[in-house]
């Protein structure tokens, strides 16, 4: 039996199509009988009994399937996640992108995705926060740590980042240091009313299902907007290639430039709804409670429209 | 036989049954004969529903009319890691509404991973006159307004525990809704709340409740208020501090140290957010009597951690960040001979490079030095088969073993082999193992070991492991006591599931996400086994819009006597007999 990777991404023959109902039923009945008796396990997988639901055969796996329903890349597609630069990506690629996709987007199928790899953005120090947040594994829910723990660690990282010459986790903590940490965390404690700044709810007008996004996985508005665009506008999958510049097809909205049908807004600590992008990122982080992707038509009166600025481009970090 | 059963009057049997608390024993009693079933159901006071969708409220109420204590669990465990989208379900309101009329004398509600609304909390506050215990573990959907209703109305409340719930924190004012006449508080856990509660209200509450034994504060309570609170509750047994950080000031330190010394019954400490080493000595006097210590939010380094744990000779449970390093764990092994449970969390879970010197060696040391160690959760960045085998031989009494290597599919870092043999040693030596989470590079062989040896295993978590359906088949066919199986990102498909379909009815639930189970197989399972709910979660749209052979994103299968549920969001479909008709 081929290994895991062998089951995937091999362009195979056409799908045999659904078997007839009768034959499917009879196969199941055979299965039930076999299950009742002691079943010999051999090194080669003999469980098959020709159980092919909709095609493919034992040993070949589901290769033929992929071309039809679109290829959803998950972390298992990639032999090693170590030091693979994340080129954040999209699902629903067809099987052109098979196992040679060593350029890694570890896109878990559930859709919530972390942003691109850490780059020093807009004055955010890359040392502590990016070290804390971004790493090789961009997979959802991995490592398996509860959100409140992650947020708690990040809040502490934010506090210590204010010390220039002390990196996070440094052993030497002087009085000054503890004072800074204390002050830093006071801000966080009160600014963070939910107790878990990282994951905030995102709703989009017209979409009943809300999502959550981890704000701490982002260091800039661009990456946040990208993630949200992928989360909510996936119904028109772009024809993008893996790696390289992320393509924005005409169908995808660009939430930050004010030109599309939707704008990105947030509710701040005081309960006011503001346009995302006006204030510096750090200030945004400390006041945001939740996000809403609002129809542009309803967004009037929210404050000055977000002006196009230099340097705000949807481009891939190097 | 009938004669024998009816030879005791009902009252006598009922009295005898009243000494039986365990659910399994109660279930066994109820199956002896019809009259015992009847007697037992009238006197069962406590019910536990491990999956709120396995049974419906009317069914429970019909069978057990005199319940005083209810425990319900909702979402699958992987919801903790963001794998279950919002709106999946687990709503408690229907249960509360049904119990409000059926169980007016209900005293205790314990919920885990359920959606609790303010309306539900208000209904609880209004409906149960003798309400005593509310535990909301990892729940969400409510705000501090709901808490205010509980505080204001539940005169006999003893326990309010919000552990790790996600609360819409509108303000800290809710705490002031406990009336001045309210004095029955025994346990309060608000550690998950973000906003400040009124400190004077808190101090007054603590001061007027003489039976208070557990108090877990939230981060917003500053260190300089802690002494006052402690002085008002010297009888405390369990304390969670707030922020454990302040400018080092001698008077603050001495009043804190004095307050701690006054708490002679203190056995459990937690909190310690942003802990500053300078204030740790304040707890040294009580360290020798501590049995439980949660330092998993304390970013103190290994020197200070080592000094601290070395004084805790009675310690049974330690939760700590990996700052403790191997050296601290060696000290733990040397000084804390009564240790039963160890959890080591990563300080930088997403960093590529290790930031601390915590390796497999630390866990090996503890397994050698602590003979009672039976429960482990360990995050690390490297592991070897040898280390696992050593741990297994050292600790055959291990019952819960959860290892997480940060890098998925990491091999034995010395031999570069899969960790099959290491985990094989664990299941072979630890014959009472109930819970296992595996990590690293694993082939089908590890599943063969598990199927052959892990006969007492009840819960298994698997990620990025295995080669083929054979792996899943080994587990489903071999693990006789398996109740919960959760799998993500493994190449398991239809065959093992379909061959072992009957097994699924003996389990509470099965979760599979990012695997290779086809929609067709899901339909088949749902159609053929009526007492299973086979739920497909797919955010790409109806599974029927794709070929049958297409794998589903997520699959959650659970046994139930309540039939398919009707509160599912748009991205969840139940596969059952009608699904062929409903799915276009």
Interface residues (C-beta under 8 A of the other chain):
Chain A: X1 X2 X3 X4 X7 X8 X15 X18 X24 X28 X31 X32 X34 X35 X39 X41 X45 X47 X48 X51 X53 X54 X55 X56 X58 X61 X62 X64 X65 X68 X69 X72 X74 X75 X76 X79 X80 X81 X82 X83 X92 X108 X109 X110 X111 X112 X131 X132 X133 X134 X135 X136 X137 X139 X140 X141 X142 X143 X144 X145 X146 X147 X148 X149 X150 X152 X153 X156 X159 X168 X169 X171 X173 X175 X178 X179 X181 X182 X185 X189 X190 X192 X193 X194 X195 X196 X199 X201 X208 X209 X210 X211 X212
Chain B: X78 X80 X81 X82 X83 X85 X86 X87 X138 X164 X166 X167 X168 X169 X192 X193 X194 X195 X196 X218 X219 X220 X243 X245 X246 X247 X248 X273 X274 X276 X277 X278 X296 X297 X299 X301 X303 X323 X345 X346 X347 X348 X349 X350 X351 X352 X355 X356 X379 X404 X406 X407 X408 X409 X437 X461 X463 X464 X466 X467 X468 X469 X470 X473 X474 X477 X488 X489 X490 X491 X493 X494 X495 X496 X498 X499 X500 X501 X502 X513 X514 X516 X518 X520 X521 X524 X528 X539 X540 X546 X547 X548 X549 X550 X551 X553 X554 X569 X570 X571
